Structure formats: C-alpha cells, structure tokens
Amino acid sequence: MIKDDLAAARAEIDRIDKELLPLFCERMKQAEKIADIKRSGNLGIMDEGREQEVLARAAAAVPEDLSGDAVALMSSLIASSRRRQKLRLTGSDTVVFPKPEKREHTVAGYQGVAGAWGEIAAETLYPQCELRNYPYFEDVFGAVTQNEIGWGVLPIENSRTGAIGEVYDLLRRHGCYIVGQTWVEIRQCLMAKPDTKLEDVREVLSHPEGFRQCHLYLKKFAWDNTVCTNTAVAAETVAGRSDKRAAAIGSRRAAERYGLTILAPDIMDSADNKTRFIAIAKEPWYDEESNTVSVTFSTAHKSGALCRVLETFMAAGVNLTRIESRPAGNGKYRFFTDLQSNIGDERTLSALNQAAALCEYFEVLGCYRS
C-alpha cells in the first residue's frame, strides 16, 4: 500500500515537472528577447530593482513556510536569465578561464630563509627545482609575475589558526593562478643557542603564526615575544645573538641549519597541526586529474546574497570544502571558496556561470590537484 502511494505521488511530481520544464524554456527565450531590447537601448544586464520586485512577488505568492524556497527558486531562475542574456549580448559566458599552459621552469620560490616551513613545502611540490627564498610574501608574487621563478609556494591556511589573510589579498592583487597545493605537518619547537637552559630564556622570536600555534605553551612563561617575518628568520636571528637570553619557535630543520639546541619539542597547542601551502604561477595549469577549483567573488551587501550564490553549487551537486571572507572596503566582503571538482566538468562550469551572474565580481583563481 505504501509503495503504491509513493509511486502515485512520484508520478504526480513527474507530471508537474513535465509542465514546468517547457515553461522554463519559454522563460529563457524571453530572457534572450529582453537581451535584444537591452542591446537596442544600450541598457545593462543588471536591473536590481526589477529583480527585487520578482523575488518579493514570489515570496508573497506562496504560503509563508514556502516563501524562502520560492525566493531561492526565483533567484536561480534569475541567475540563469542573466547568463542567457550575457551569452546573447556578448557571445561568451560569464566565466572565462584560460586554457592550461604547462611551464618548463627550473626555479621555485618561497618566503623566508633556509629552514622555513615554506622550504619544506617547496621541496615537496617541486623536488627537481632550484629553490630561491624571498623576504616577504609579496616578493614571491612579484618574482612569479616577473618570470624570475616558475612557481611560488606560500602558506594559506593552518589547521589550528585558520586562514593567512595576507596571501588571500595578494592572490587577488597580483592576478596569479593557483596551480597546486600540499599540506605540511607543523611540529613547532623551542630552540636556543647550545648550553642554553630554559630558565635562561627571557625573549622568544617567531612569526605571528608560530606564536598563535603555541599559545598554551607560551602563556606559562613571562617571556617577551618578538615578531619576525618567518620562523626560520627567528632561528637565524637567535643564532647570531651573543647572549643566551633569546629563543626561537620553528622547525627542527631550522634548529639544525643554524646550530641551535631544542629546549622543548612539539610545543604546539594541537598535535594535529598542519599548514596548507599553495603553488602559484603566472598562467593556469590543470588537467583531467585536477580536483579542486578555487574562486573569489563579492556580492551585493544585502540579506541572502551569499546564500543565493552558494545555492548554485548545491543545486549542481558540487561540494564546497572551504569558504573564507576578507574585508573589501565599504562594509563589503570578498569571499574565497574551494570547490571539489574540475573546471572541465559541464555541471561545474554551469554552476560557476550561474554563481557569477549573481555576483558583483567573480573570478576563478585556479583549477589544480589537491
């Protein structure tokens, strides 16, 4: 009985869908007609007042408990209409991502000095390359854009402390593409000059991330914290000191590289402490095995705007593995999202175009293997 009732209900849904889909096609035809009218009148595709009117009418036309779903449905239709109009007016889709261009380059760069976590990540990603170090994150981006190096390797996220905002900002500013990534296990150690005892220490040097990752250990001591541009730079600085009052937080490799003694190993707050490093290049590189698409976008500063963008990926069955936000000025935010897919997948590309149609700004940062 239940099985028969379920089959009957599903048959009714199929009948309704059969009526809905021709109406959807008719709506898209009208969107193309509107595009032609806009072209003749030199009008823009976006008409926010009209869109808000459509959404308000949809919410009012259904029972209150369905209003949110009705608005979501109409938002998706509006996004499809925008995309259709864009195709009609320009002959191209909203999302334009360059074809892959594999580079034969022998140099990769990282931020810091020898012994840095970035050096370990660069060795992991490009074991056959010469490695070149730079003082600051922006220097790595500059070296990539000026063709000094083929790839730059930079930290972007820590499993304990979250996103490294500066790298996100530089990605957008320099227009580089993400072409790869790796995770490095971070085992932070307290190190000092040989024969130094823990009670001798009065000052600790490290990168801000090093301090954040070891907060619980450091709070037990009344030490001064001195910020360095990199954990390996901290180790190098301590090694050059004439006294034994300073210690550094960094890797075992840095301790070995600069002749320091480890006073306390593995002082991180979390034993599962990892940092995600990305590889950047001047041109994109991806293939059929690439399984991550990174995008950045900004939306109108209004209720539900972000939700409507994310719903396009949900409807396409594309899984989001991460989303970060960065201030973009005037109270607005820029979002960075990773999608578990390949840009060559038709459903993913369609979702990207629909999402872009809902955004004020939208850019694909890379497609790569994770």
Wavefront OBJ file of the C-alpha trace (Angstrom):
o trace
v 0.000 0.000 0.000
v 2.726 2.457 0.994
v 4.734 1.509 -2.070
v 1.734 2.179 -4.334
v 1.014 5.533 -2.633
v 4.657 6.572 -3.046
v 4.662 5.619 -6.714
v 1.448 7.606 -7.289
v 2.857 10.699 -5.556
v 6.067 10.490 -7.583
v 4.082 10.106 -10.796
v 2.250 13.322 -9.940
v 5.563 15.101 -9.369
v 6.777 13.836 -12.742
v 3.623 15.248 -14.350
v 4.192 18.643 -12.724
v 7.856 18.666 -13.773
v 6.791 17.882 -17.324
v 4.698 21.043 -17.271
v 7.372 23.142 -15.561
v 10.260 22.448 -17.920
v 8.631 23.822 -21.101
v 7.774 26.960 -19.096
v 11.432 27.190 -18.058
v 12.485 27.011 -21.713
v 9.933 29.698 -22.595
v 11.303 31.913 -19.811
v 14.839 31.590 -21.244
v 13.542 32.577 -24.693
v 12.030 35.695 -23.161
v 15.372 36.432 -21.458
v 17.020 36.410 -24.882
v 14.323 38.725 -26.216
v 14.964 41.105 -23.307
v 18.694 40.991 -24.120
v 17.930 42.145 -27.674
v 15.814 45.011 -26.318
v 18.581 45.992 -23.887
v 21.108 45.976 -26.724
v 18.999 48.321 -28.814
v 18.553 50.635 -25.828
v 22.186 50.314 -24.660
v 20.996 49.063 -21.268
v 22.941 46.978 -18.754
v 22.083 43.366 -17.960
v 21.689 44.007 -14.220
v 18.390 45.539 -13.067
v 18.379 45.160 -9.301
v 15.054 46.924 -8.796
v 13.298 44.551 -11.182
v 14.923 41.509 -9.559
v 13.850 42.557 -6.078
v 10.311 43.041 -7.383
v 10.278 39.484 -8.811
v 11.600 37.990 -5.548
v 9.097 39.908 -3.412
v 6.241 38.788 -5.636
v 7.404 35.158 -5.401
v 7.533 35.309 -1.597
v 4.032 36.800 -1.429
v 2.512 34.284 -3.855
v 3.098 31.169 -1.716
v 2.330 30.117 1.868
v 4.692 31.702 4.398
v 6.502 28.442 5.128
v 7.422 28.160 1.426
v 8.456 31.780 0.859
v 12.174 31.125 1.379
v 12.123 28.223 -1.059
v 10.202 30.283 -3.599
v 12.755 33.097 -3.361
v 15.601 30.576 -3.786
v 13.890 29.111 -6.859
v 13.348 32.511 -8.455
v 16.929 33.565 -7.626
v 18.188 30.541 -9.529
v 15.956 31.410 -12.494
v 17.182 34.999 -12.434
v 20.794 33.782 -12.458
v 20.035 31.578 -15.470
v 18.341 34.503 -17.207
v 21.350 36.739 -16.598
v 23.656 34.124 -18.032
v 21.409 33.726 -21.072
v 21.387 37.476 -21.630
v 25.172 37.615 -21.287
v 25.543 34.926 -23.956
v 23.108 36.756 -26.227
v 24.816 40.128 -25.844
v 28.489 39.143 -25.889
v 28.594 35.649 -27.376
v 30.582 34.416 -24.380
v 29.818 33.099 -20.936
v 30.318 35.000 -17.708
v 33.238 32.847 -16.534
v 36.247 32.908 -18.826
v 39.191 30.779 -17.670
v 42.332 30.468 -19.789
v 43.410 27.169 -21.273
v 46.151 25.356 -19.340
v 49.701 26.335 -20.196
v 52.288 23.984 -18.762
v 55.583 25.693 -17.991
v 59.024 24.178 -18.109
v 60.786 26.093 -15.358
v 63.611 25.089 -13.053
v 63.144 27.518 -10.158
v 60.536 27.682 -7.367
v 60.408 30.335 -4.663
v 59.257 30.549 -1.055
v 59.139 33.148 1.711
v 61.729 33.147 4.491
v 65.216 31.660 4.721
v 66.633 28.137 4.669
v 64.888 26.006 7.275
v 61.495 27.643 6.775
v 58.313 25.596 6.530
v 57.908 27.109 3.073
v 61.169 25.488 2.002
v 59.818 22.090 3.071
v 56.594 22.691 1.117
v 58.503 23.844 -1.979
v 60.701 20.732 -1.853
v 57.566 18.580 -1.622
v 55.876 20.185 -4.621
v 58.960 20.760 -6.806
v 61.686 18.306 -5.750
v 63.633 18.713 -9.012
v 63.727 22.524 -8.904
v 66.254 25.003 -7.634
v 64.727 26.770 -4.622
v 65.002 30.517 -4.148
v 63.954 32.365 -0.983
v 62.442 35.838 -0.598
v 61.960 38.066 2.481
v 58.208 38.696 2.114
v 55.095 37.043 0.658
v 54.691 39.887 -1.835
v 58.253 39.377 -3.063
v 57.324 35.812 -4.059
v 54.302 37.057 -6.017
v 56.459 39.692 -7.703
v 59.081 37.116 -8.687
v 56.380 34.957 -10.290
v 54.786 37.797 -12.272
v 58.225 38.995 -13.451
v 59.230 35.469 -14.586
v 62.133 35.234 -12.139
v 60.694 31.936 -10.927
v 58.205 29.484 -12.382
v 56.291 28.842 -9.193
v 55.834 30.433 -5.805
v 54.952 28.368 -2.740
v 53.074 30.157 0.054
v 51.125 29.244 3.200
v 47.414 29.983 3.007
v 45.727 28.113 5.860
v 46.627 26.482 9.177
v 44.514 23.714 10.685
v 44.674 25.419 14.072
v 44.686 29.171 13.423
v 42.809 29.370 10.105
v 43.394 31.485 7.012
v 46.506 33.553 6.327
v 44.731 36.655 5.115
v 47.689 38.432 3.539
v 48.183 35.660 0.982
v 44.489 35.772 0.009
v 44.755 39.522 -0.552
v 47.915 39.154 -2.631
v 46.319 36.485 -4.828
v 43.679 38.944 -5.914
v 46.075 41.892 -6.217
v 48.676 40.180 -8.414
v 46.374 38.082 -10.601
v 48.343 34.855 -10.149
v 46.775 31.416 -10.521
v 46.788 28.563 -8.030
v 48.326 25.522 -9.720
v 48.876 23.109 -6.818
v 48.794 22.570 -3.089
v 50.232 20.439 -0.313
v 49.806 20.087 3.451
v 52.869 20.194 5.711
v 52.803 18.776 9.233
v 53.946 21.579 11.546
v 55.935 20.447 14.600
v 56.970 23.668 16.318
v 59.980 23.501 18.644
v 61.539 25.943 21.116
v 65.231 26.313 20.254
v 68.177 28.319 21.538
v 71.972 28.548 21.388
v 73.865 25.497 22.685
v 74.168 25.209 26.508
v 71.141 27.490 26.996
v 68.757 26.378 29.742
v 65.030 27.050 29.811
v 65.438 29.331 32.831
v 67.904 31.495 30.848
v 65.272 32.485 28.285
v 63.752 35.973 28.517
v 62.692 36.588 24.900
v 61.140 34.375 22.196
v 61.257 35.144 18.474
v 58.905 33.732 15.826
v 56.423 34.510 13.094
v 52.951 35.558 14.376
v 51.589 32.166 13.245
v 54.210 30.433 15.373
v 53.079 32.368 18.425
v 49.421 31.629 17.760
v 50.043 27.925 17.242
v 51.947 27.677 20.560
v 49.804 29.966 22.699
v 49.086 27.462 25.501
v 52.767 26.679 25.977
v 53.891 30.311 25.902
v 51.306 31.507 28.441
v 53.158 29.546 31.120
v 56.155 31.898 30.858
v 56.642 35.652 31.250
v 58.701 35.977 28.095
v 58.797 38.880 25.662
v 57.561 37.890 22.191
v 59.375 39.397 19.217
v 57.772 39.071 15.793
v 59.895 38.004 12.795
v 58.959 37.654 9.139
v 59.474 33.882 9.291
v 60.156 31.141 11.858
v 63.487 30.312 10.196
v 64.443 34.002 10.260
v 63.781 33.849 14.009
v 66.149 30.867 14.326
v 68.798 32.623 12.250
v 68.486 35.749 14.407
v 68.837 33.812 17.671
v 71.899 32.026 16.327
v 73.520 35.407 15.658
v 72.914 36.738 19.166
v 75.856 36.965 21.553
v 73.839 36.134 24.687
v 71.656 33.194 25.691
v 68.546 35.143 26.661
v 66.717 34.565 23.357
v 64.972 31.503 21.940
v 63.052 30.870 18.716
v 59.993 28.876 17.693
v 60.422 26.956 14.466
v 61.199 23.641 12.807
v 63.803 21.011 13.651
v 65.296 21.738 10.250
v 65.832 25.364 11.258
v 67.479 24.279 14.515
v 69.878 22.004 12.618
v 70.508 24.602 9.931
v 71.540 27.302 12.437
v 73.223 25.136 15.052
v 70.603 25.576 17.774
v 69.600 23.217 20.577
v 65.968 22.205 21.009
v 64.824 23.159 24.517
v 61.263 21.836 24.090
v 59.934 19.804 21.146
v 56.379 19.802 19.813
v 55.045 22.776 21.771
v 52.010 23.343 19.525
v 48.544 23.692 21.086
v 47.301 20.903 18.817
v 49.123 17.696 17.920
v 47.278 17.734 14.586
v 48.904 20.964 13.423
v 49.163 21.292 9.634
v 49.581 24.165 7.211
v 48.236 24.196 3.691
v 50.643 25.621 1.118
v 49.589 26.637 -2.377
v 51.704 26.885 -5.515
v 51.108 29.941 -7.700
v 52.072 30.635 -11.316
v 51.622 33.343 -13.918
v 49.448 31.081 -16.077
v 46.963 28.382 -15.063
v 47.844 24.719 -15.288
v 45.311 21.918 -14.880
v 44.416 18.567 -16.395
v 41.719 15.899 -16.176
v 43.008 14.772 -12.773
v 42.652 18.226 -11.210
v 40.043 18.010 -8.457
v 39.853 21.472 -6.880
v 38.558 24.769 -8.264
v 39.257 27.952 -6.276
v 37.155 31.058 -6.862
v 36.876 34.515 -5.379
v 33.788 36.722 -5.563
v 31.888 39.564 -3.969
v 28.136 40.036 -3.706
v 25.732 42.857 -3.095
v 25.697 43.841 0.580
v 22.206 42.587 1.322
v 20.427 39.742 3.062
v 20.616 36.373 1.323
v 23.094 37.424 -1.381
v 25.814 34.974 -0.334
v 23.303 32.189 0.238
v 21.938 32.518 -3.295
v 25.446 32.222 -4.761
v 26.224 29.089 -2.740
v 22.887 27.528 -3.663
v 24.015 27.331 -7.304
v 26.779 24.915 -6.296
v 24.429 22.909 -4.103
v 21.958 22.559 -6.982
v 24.752 21.291 -9.246
v 25.902 18.756 -6.667
v 29.298 20.462 -6.289
v 30.808 20.118 -2.821
v 32.364 23.148 -1.126
v 35.385 22.241 1.003
v 36.168 25.723 2.342
v 34.997 29.333 2.343
v 36.841 32.373 3.716
v 35.946 36.053 3.786
v 38.169 39.134 3.591
v 37.132 42.798 4.018
v 36.809 44.566 0.666
v 36.016 48.074 1.922
v 32.749 49.997 2.288
v 31.405 47.314 4.626
v 31.603 44.662 1.894
v 33.483 41.368 1.827
v 35.316 39.312 -0.742
v 34.835 35.562 -0.471
v 37.270 32.769 -1.338
v 35.844 29.303 -1.934
v 37.233 25.895 -2.866
v 35.054 23.534 -4.882
v 35.658 19.804 -5.089
v 35.509 19.485 -8.872
v 37.197 20.197 -12.188
v 36.501 23.258 -14.323
v 36.151 20.961 -17.331
v 33.053 19.394 -15.787
v 29.975 20.795 -17.545
v 27.807 20.893 -14.396
v 30.546 22.722 -12.517
v 31.088 25.242 -15.312
v 27.342 25.860 -15.499
v 27.214 26.408 -11.723
v 30.171 28.812 -11.907
v 28.417 30.836 -14.600
v 25.167 30.954 -12.640
v 27.040 31.988 -9.495
v 28.929 34.678 -11.421
v 25.646 36.069 -12.707
v 24.597 36.669 -9.090
v 27.838 38.417 -8.107
v 29.199 41.913 -8.430
v 32.646 40.410 -9.017
v 33.650 36.804 -9.782
v 36.986 35.235 -10.721
v 38.359 31.700 -10.957
v 41.740 31.572 -9.187
v 42.763 28.120 -10.290
v 41.984 24.507 -11.062
v 44.541 22.061 -9.664
v 45.210 18.742 -7.962
v 44.641 18.610 -4.230
l 1 2 3 4 5 6 7 8 9 10 11 12 13 14 15 16 17 18 19 20 21 22 23 24 25 26 27 28 29 30 31 32 33 34 35 36 37 38 39 40 41 42 43 44 45 46 47 48 49 50 51 52 53 54 55 56 57 58 59 60 61 62 63 64 65 66 67 68 69 70 71 72 73 74 75 76 77 78 79 80 81 82 83 84 85 86 87 88 89 90 91 92 93 94 95 96 97 98 99 100 101 102 103 104 105 106 107 108 109 110 111 112 113 114 115 116 117 118 119 120 121 122 123 124 125 126 127 128 129 130 131 132 133 134 135 136 137 138 139 140 141 142 143 144 145 146 147 148 149 150 151 152 153 154 155 156 157 158 159 160 161 162 163 164 165 166 167 168 169 170 171 172 173 174 175 176 177 178 179 180 181 182 183 184 185 186 187 188 189 190 191 192 193 194 195 196 197 198 199 200 201 202 203 204 205 206 207 208 209 210 211 212 213 214 215 216 217 218 219 220 221 222 223 224 225 226 227 228 229 230 231 232 233 234 235 236 237 238 239 240 241 242 243 244 245 246 247 248 249 250 251 252 253 254 255 256 257 258 259 260 261 262 263 264 265 266 267 268 269 270 271 272 273 274 275 276 277 278 279 280 281 282 283 284 285 286 287 288 289 290 291 292 293 294 295 296 297 298 299 300 301 302 303 304 305 306 307 308 309 310 311 312 313 314 315 316 317 318 319 320 321 322 323 324 325 326 327 328 329 330 331 332 333 334 335 336 337 338 339 340 341 342 343 344 345 346 347 348 349 350 351 352 353 354 355 356 357 358 359 360 361 362 363 364 365 366 367 368 369 370
